[in-house]
Amino acid sequence: YQNIKSLLFISLIMKATATTNANIALIKYWGRRNDELVLPTNNSISFTMDDQLKTITTVEFSDKLQHDQLYIDETHAKPHEVERASAFLDVVRKMAGIKKKAVVHSQNSFPKSAGLASSASAFAALAAAASKAAGLNLSEKELSMLARRGSGSASRSIHGGAVEWVAGSSNDGSDCYAKQISPPEKWANLRNVIAITNSHEKKVGSASGMKQTIKSSSLYLARVKSVEGRLETVRNAILKGDFEAMSDAIMQESNNMHATMLDSWPPIVYLNSTSFEIIDKVLDFNLRYGKSVAAYTFDAGPNAHVYTTSKYEKEMFDILQGMSKVEKVMSCKVGNGVRILDKHLF
């Protein structure tokens, strides 16, 4: 009787904790063909970073709650953040056939909403923790598809190493998911030297920025066509383990995405003067070596991600750290995907 009672008690505990890391795209996701299901206009490719860009999230469903509660870095989340998380939890509740509200605690090891892909790690961790707490036992493919509903790039953070998010063609999103194309150990020498040029939250969020770009940029359709060539170049280089072969394509892709933003109306400008100075520094660095040994890329924010290899890591780190307006420099290795933890945040 006592054992049965204990089992019943355990079954009523709907709580789980997960952690995962941000991913930084080489080929970008910028634009959707379906907003509700978060279906992108093109495939994208990224590397998942190490634990320096990490989110840990604990979710507990309870009959005692009247509303979902969200705490980010031990602080009450803003109303729009709670609304977004609650809408995502509704997807999980529907899948699990439950109606319980949830309390969510999330902690980041890096600034959020600053172009460091915090929404990717946040919703990937939320997807893993919430689905586990709700009693779902999802495969990595299913977890990627679920994470996508919260933030498109979160689909990639389910996996470690190099990851490709397949746009698919089905209207129901059943063929739209991320998959690993190269494991972390194959890229042990790769580094992402990150220069924080502004750690504050950006004025224009990625979702609204995408909509504005698609609606008003005359360059956007040309971008969708041209991205296929860069996808093939980067994918092939990753499969061969050849960083230099994809360096130029990485930089061209970043330039292309930000050009469509600048062409939008009103223009969307994420980069600042220090961002452009870093671009010059990287190009000069490559000229000095006579080949592309480093590649800059910028997500929807002013902070630079300079991909290079361990051979050139210290030199690039010192260059960026020596810039007066760079707030912080950190060097990340390629990391792992989502993990379920035994220790909870609350």
BAVEXPA-581419 format. One record per residue (C-alpha): residue number from 1; chain; y, z, x. Coordinates in Angstrom, 2 decimals, decimal comma. Layout:
N
   seq   mol         v         w         u
   NUM     A         Y         Z         X
...
//
This chain:
346
   seq   mol         v         w         u
     1     A      0,00      0,00      0,00
     2     A      2,40      0,91      2,79
     3     A      1,75     -2,41      4,55
     4     A      2,38     -4,36      1,35
     5     A      5,59     -2,41      0,79
     6     A      6,73     -3,23      4,32
     7     A      5,97     -6,92      3,87
     8     A      7,93     -7,01      0,63
     9     A     10,87     -5,33      2,35
    10     A     10,80     -7,85      5,19
    11     A     10,65    -10,76      2,73
    12     A     13,87     -9,57      1,13
    13     A     15,75     -9,70      4,46
    14     A     17,34    -13,14      4,55
    15     A     19,00    -12,98      7,95
    16     A     18,85    -15,13     11,06
    17     A     20,83    -15,85     14,23
    18     A     21,07    -19,08     16,18
    19     A     22,99    -20,37     19,17
    20     A     23,79    -23,84     20,36
    21     A     26,26    -25,58     22,62
    22     A     29,03    -28,10     22,18
    23     A     28,39    -31,70     23,09
    24     A     30,94    -34,02     24,63
    25     A     30,71    -37,66     23,60
    26     A     30,63    -40,63     25,94
    27     A     30,62    -43,06     23,03
    28     A     32,71    -41,55     20,26
    29     A     32,25    -40,82     16,59
    30     A     35,56    -41,69     14,96
    31     A     35,27    -42,88     11,38
    32     A     32,93    -42,59      8,42
    33     A     31,40    -45,04      5,98
    34     A     30,64    -42,16      3,60
    35     A     32,70    -38,97      3,58
    36     A     30,48    -36,86      1,33
    37     A     27,29    -37,44      3,35
    38     A     29,18    -37,74      6,65
    39     A     27,76    -41,12      7,62
    40     A     29,49    -42,65     10,68
    41     A     30,58    -46,23     11,15
    42     A     28,81    -46,53     14,51
    43     A     26,23    -44,84     16,74
    44     A     27,52    -42,33     19,28
    45     A     26,16    -40,85     22,51
    46     A     26,86    -37,47     24,09
    47     A     25,71    -34,89     26,59
    48     A     25,11    -31,35     25,36
    49     A     26,84    -28,83     27,63
    50     A     25,65    -25,52     29,08
    51     A     26,31    -22,04     27,69
    52     A     29,95    -22,02     28,77
    53     A     30,60    -23,99     25,56
    54     A     28,45    -21,91     23,25
    55     A     28,53    -20,67     19,65
    56     A     26,36    -17,81     18,35
    57     A     26,09    -17,42     14,57
    58     A     24,40    -14,87     12,34
    59     A     23,88    -15,57      8,62
    60     A     22,68    -13,14      5,98
    61     A     22,15    -14,04      2,33
    62     A     22,49    -11,12     -0,09
    63     A     22,47    -10,39     -3,82
    64     A     25,24     -7,86     -3,22
    65     A     27,87    -10,49     -2,36
    66     A     30,14    -12,12     -4,93
    67     A     31,61    -14,62     -2,46
    68     A     30,73    -16,06      0,93
    69     A     32,35    -14,23      3,83
    70     A     33,12    -15,75      7,22
    71     A     34,19    -14,04     10,43
    72     A     35,05    -16,07     13,51
    73     A     35,31    -14,19     16,80
    74     A     35,34    -10,89     14,87
    75     A     38,32    -11,95     12,74
    76     A     38,49    -12,93      9,07
    77     A     38,38    -16,72      8,92
    78     A     41,23    -18,69      7,38
    79     A     40,83    -19,75      3,72
    80     A     40,22    -23,41      4,57
    81     A     37,56    -22,39      7,13
    82     A     35,78    -20,23      4,55
    83     A     35,93    -23,07      2,03
    84     A     34,40    -25,52      4,51
    85     A     31,63    -23,11      5,51
    86     A     30,91    -22,23      1,88
    87     A     30,59    -25,91      0,93
    88     A     28,07    -26,30      3,74
    89     A     26,15    -23,21      2,64
    90     A     25,97    -24,76     -0,84
    91     A     23,96    -27,60      0,72
    92     A     21,57    -25,07      2,28
    93     A     21,31    -23,09     -0,99
    94     A     20,45    -26,25     -2,91
    95     A     17,75    -27,17     -0,38
    96     A     16,25    -23,65     -0,51
    97     A     16,60    -23,17     -4,26
    98     A     18,61    -19,96     -3,93
    99     A     21,98    -18,80     -5,25
   100     A     22,70    -15,82     -2,99
   101     A     26,05    -15,71     -1,24
   102     A     26,18    -15,17      2,51
   103     A     28,08    -13,29      5,17
   104     A     28,51    -15,27      8,38
   105     A     29,61    -14,00     11,78
   106     A     30,30    -16,60     14,46
   107     A     31,39    -16,15     18,07
   108     A     32,60    -18,86     20,46
   109     A     32,70    -18,70     24,24
   110     A     35,61    -21,19     24,31
   111     A     38,77    -22,12     22,32
   112     A     38,11    -23,62     18,89
   113     A     39,86    -26,64     17,33
   114     A     41,28    -27,69     20,68
   115     A     39,31    -30,87     21,37
   116     A     36,35    -29,08     22,96
   117     A     33,92    -29,93     20,15
   118     A     33,83    -26,41     18,72
   119     A     32,94    -27,75     15,26
   120     A     29,84    -29,38     16,75
   121     A     28,42    -26,16     18,14
   122     A     29,68    -24,13     15,16
   123     A     27,96    -26,17     12,45
   124     A     24,83    -26,79     14,50
   125     A     24,43    -23,03     14,93
   126     A     25,31    -22,44     11,28
   127     A     22,76    -25,03     10,16
   128     A     20,00    -23,44     12,22
   129     A     20,81    -19,84     11,26
   130     A     21,47    -20,52      7,57
   131     A     18,36    -22,66      7,06
   132     A     16,21    -20,07      8,82
   133     A     17,72    -17,20      6,81
   134     A     17,17    -19,16      3,59
   135     A     13,47    -19,53      4,37
   136     A     13,56    -23,22      5,28
   137     A     11,42    -24,47      8,16
   138     A     13,17    -27,66      9,20
   139     A     12,15    -30,12     11,89
   140     A     14,72    -31,06     14,54
   141     A     15,36    -34,32     12,71
   142     A     15,92    -32,51      9,41
   143     A     18,10    -29,91     11,13
   144     A     20,20    -32,67     12,68
   145     A     20,68    -34,27      9,26
   146     A     21,69    -30,91      7,79
   147     A     24,15    -30,10     10,60
   148     A     25,72    -33,52     10,07
   149     A     26,85    -32,43      6,60
   150     A     29,07    -29,76      8,15
   151     A     30,43    -31,74     11,08
   152     A     29,25    -35,15     12,15
   153     A     29,09    -34,36     15,85
   154     A     27,08    -31,20     15,06
   155     A     24,07    -33,45     14,48
   156     A     24,02    -34,11     18,24
   157     A     24,24    -30,43     19,27
   158     A     20,79    -29,76     17,81
   159     A     19,36    -31,41     20,92
   160     A     19,86    -30,82     24,62
   161     A     20,40    -33,43     27,32
   162     A     21,67    -36,88     26,43
   163     A     21,69    -37,48     22,68
   164     A     22,29    -40,51     20,46
   165     A     23,39    -40,11     16,86
   166     A     22,03    -43,08     14,91
   167     A     24,41    -44,23     12,19
   168     A     21,66    -45,78     10,08
   169     A     22,18    -48,17      7,19
   170     A     20,80    -46,36      4,12
   171     A     23,35    -45,21      1,56
   172     A     21,56    -41,87      1,13
   173     A     21,78    -40,99      4,84
   174     A     18,01    -40,72      5,24
   175     A     18,09    -42,73      8,50
   176     A     21,19    -41,06      9,93
   177     A     20,27    -38,41     12,50
   178     A     20,53    -37,58     16,20
   179     A     17,75    -37,85     18,75
   180     A     17,39    -36,95     22,40
   181     A     17,33    -39,99     24,69
   182     A     17,12    -38,13     28,01
   183     A     16,19    -34,49     28,76
   184     A     18,55    -32,04     30,53
   185     A     16,43    -31,90     33,69
   186     A     16,91    -35,62     34,31
   187     A     20,66    -34,97     34,58
   188     A     20,61    -31,80     36,69
   189     A     23,25    -33,26     39,01
   190     A     25,69    -34,27     36,26
   191     A     28,85    -32,21     35,84
   192     A     31,59    -32,11     33,23
   193     A     34,69    -30,75     34,97
   194     A     36,90    -29,64     32,10
   195     A     40,67    -29,26     32,41
   196     A     42,27    -27,21     29,64
   197     A     45,77    -28,57     29,20
   198     A     46,43    -26,87     25,87
   199     A     44,16    -24,23     24,33
   200     A     46,01    -24,04     20,98
   201     A     44,61    -25,50     17,76
   202     A     45,55    -29,13     17,23
   203     A     47,95    -30,10     14,45
   204     A     45,77    -32,90     13,05
   205     A     42,12    -32,08     12,40
   206     A     39,44    -34,60     13,27
   207     A     38,39    -35,31      9,67
   208     A     41,92    -36,07      8,46
   209     A     42,64    -37,97     11,67
   210     A     39,67    -40,26     11,09
   211     A     40,78    -41,02      7,54
   212     A     44,31    -41,80      8,67
   213     A     43,05    -44,08     11,45
   214     A     40,75    -46,09      9,19
   215     A     43,45    -46,40      6,55
   216     A     46,32    -47,51      8,75
   217     A     45,21    -48,74     12,19
   218     A     45,11    -52,51     12,57
   219     A     42,94    -52,00     15,66
   220     A     40,15    -50,06     13,97
   221     A     37,96    -53,00     12,89
   222     A     38,17    -54,42     16,41
   223     A     37,06    -51,03     17,73
   224     A     33,96    -51,00     15,51
   225     A     32,97    -54,41     16,90
   226     A     33,66    -53,63     20,55
   227     A     31,90    -50,27     20,60
   228     A     28,46    -51,92     20,40
   229     A     28,75    -53,33     23,91
   230     A     29,76    -49,98     25,36
   231     A     26,90    -48,29     23,48
   232     A     24,38    -50,61     25,12
   233     A     25,91    -50,12     28,57
   234     A     25,89    -46,32     28,33
   235     A     22,45    -46,10     26,72
   236     A     20,85    -48,30     29,39
   237     A     22,55    -46,36     32,20
   238     A     21,33    -43,05     30,77
   239     A     17,76    -44,31     30,51
   240     A     17,94    -45,44     34,15
   241     A     19,62    -42,22     35,30
   242     A     22,54    -44,24     36,73
   243     A     25,88    -42,46     36,28
   244     A     27,99    -45,02     38,13
   245     A     26,75    -47,79     35,82
   246     A     28,31    -46,13     32,79
   247     A     31,48    -44,62     34,30
   248     A     33,89    -47,44     33,43
   249     A     32,50    -47,77     29,90
   250     A     33,05    -44,03     29,32
   251     A     36,73    -44,32     30,24
   252     A     37,24    -47,55     28,30
   253     A     35,69    -45,94     25,21
   254     A     38,04    -42,95     25,40
   255     A     41,05    -45,24     25,81
   256     A     39,92    -47,40     22,91
   257     A     39,55    -44,50     20,49
   258     A     42,92    -43,01     21,35
   259     A     44,55    -46,44     21,11
   260     A     43,45    -46,75     17,47
   261     A     44,91    -43,29     16,80
   262     A     48,23    -44,27     18,35
   263     A     48,18    -47,45     16,28
   264     A     47,80    -45,40     13,08
   265     A     50,81    -44,58     10,94
   266     A     52,18    -42,08     11,36
   267     A     50,75    -42,20     14,88
   268     A     48,17    -39,60     15,89
   269     A     48,83    -38,39     19,43
   270     A     46,31    -35,92     20,81
   271     A     46,97    -36,51     24,51
   272     A     49,86    -34,82     26,29
   273     A     51,67    -35,64     29,54
   274     A     49,14    -33,67     31,58
   275     A     46,31    -35,64     29,96
   276     A     47,84    -38,88     31,20
   277     A     48,41    -37,38     34,65
   278     A     44,69    -36,52     34,79
   279     A     43,83    -40,12     33,89
   280     A     45,85    -41,27     36,91
   281     A     44,20    -38,67     39,15
   282     A     40,70    -39,84     38,18
   283     A     41,52    -43,51     38,66
   284     A     43,06    -42,76     42,08
   285     A     39,95    -40,72     42,96
   286     A     37,72    -43,69     42,21
   287     A     39,96    -46,05     44,17
   288     A     39,70    -43,76     47,19
   289     A     35,89    -44,00     47,10
   290     A     35,87    -47,68     46,21
   291     A     33,59    -47,10     43,22
   292     A     33,47    -45,17     39,94
   293     A     32,25    -41,70     40,90
   294     A     34,16    -39,90     38,11
   295     A     34,95    -40,76     34,50
   296     A     37,47    -39,12     32,18
   297     A     37,02    -38,81     28,45
   298     A     39,06    -37,06     25,77
   299     A     37,83    -35,99     22,37
   300     A     40,35    -35,35     19,55
   301     A     42,52    -33,14     21,75
   302     A     44,46    -33,08     25,03
   303     A     41,80    -31,38     27,15
   304     A     40,12    -33,56     29,74
   305     A     36,40    -33,90     30,33
   306     A     35,80    -35,47     33,73
   307     A     32,18    -36,45     34,16
   308     A     31,01    -36,70     37,75
   309     A     28,05    -35,65     39,90
   310     A     27,47    -32,52     41,96
   311     A     28,40    -34,44     45,13
   312     A     32,00    -34,85     43,93
   313     A     32,24    -31,78     41,71
   314     A     34,18    -29,47     44,05
   315     A     36,68    -32,11     45,04
   316     A     37,42    -33,01     41,43
   317     A     37,56    -29,32     40,46
   318     A     40,14    -28,66     43,19
   319     A     42,26    -31,65     42,15
   320     A     42,42    -30,50     38,55
   321     A     42,95    -26,85     39,44
   322     A     45,86    -27,86     41,67
   323     A     47,78    -29,36     38,74
   324     A     50,57    -27,00     37,68
   325     A     50,23    -27,54     33,92
   326     A     46,45    -27,21     33,75
   327     A     45,69    -23,81     32,18
   328     A     42,07    -23,53     33,24
   329     A     39,33    -25,56     34,91
   330     A     35,62    -25,08     34,29
   331     A     32,59    -27,04     35,41
   332     A     29,70    -27,45     32,98
   333     A     26,18    -28,64     33,57
   334     A     24,01    -30,40     30,98
   335     A     22,44    -27,84     28,64
   336     A     19,86    -27,26     25,95
   337     A     19,89    -27,63     22,18
   338     A     19,68    -25,10     19,36
   339     A     17,79    -21,80     19,81
   340     A     16,88    -19,04     17,34
   341     A     17,72    -15,53     18,64
   342     A     16,15    -12,17     17,84
   343     A     19,38    -10,20     18,33
   344     A     21,96    -10,45     15,52
   345     A     25,76    -10,22     15,70
   346     A     25,78     -7,61     12,90
//
